[in-house]
Amino acid sequence: MPKDYLADLPADLLARAAKIRLAAFDVDGTLTDGRLLYSESGHETKVFHVHDGLGMKRLQAHGIEVAIISARISHPVALRAEELDIAHVYQGQNNKRESLQQIIEALNLQPEQVAFVGDDLPDIPAMRMAGLAIAVANAHPWVVEQAHWQTRLGGGMGAVREACDLILHAQGKTSAEQEHWR
């Protein structure tokens, strides 16, 4: 990815991202590549990208809440959320918009202060509610139609990190982030 991959973004996109106080993420197809892997014993495994995890941690370090909303229930998701200190974890949610609304109310936020990142049809209602809707590169075309922005990378391949970087960039925190790691 080029160093200036956040350059030349539309002003309206940056304005949306500058307002974000909560970033919510789908799991399968967004935090993962969407494949479901089962062992011979029937246990589910998932692969998460370390870049995505660091991006979510950096959002938290800058005071932005992070949430996971998934239609499926998966022990690996609970483990990853615990590892990343994500307090807002909603699994088994067939109505992601309703779950997002609950988090918004609990945090006393407005929809324009929320980003939702997704890839498939069950994500559309939450995306339509969010002030910043982001589709991953390999999202279903109908999801892309609802998005304010689409990542260059696919789900499970660093797309979540791109979304996190966009938010931090729009909020003027890129220099602080770069300085933090010198």
Secondary structure, 3 states (H helix, E strand, C coil): CCCCCCCCCCHHHHHHHHCCCEEEECCCCCCCCCCCEECCCCCEECCCCHHHHHHHHHHHHCCCEEEEECCCCCHHHHHHHHHCCCCEEECCCCCHHHHHHHHHHHCCCCHHHEEEEECCHHHHHHHHHCCEEEECCCCCHHHHHHCCEECCCCCCCCHHHHHHHHHHHHCCCHHHHHHHCC
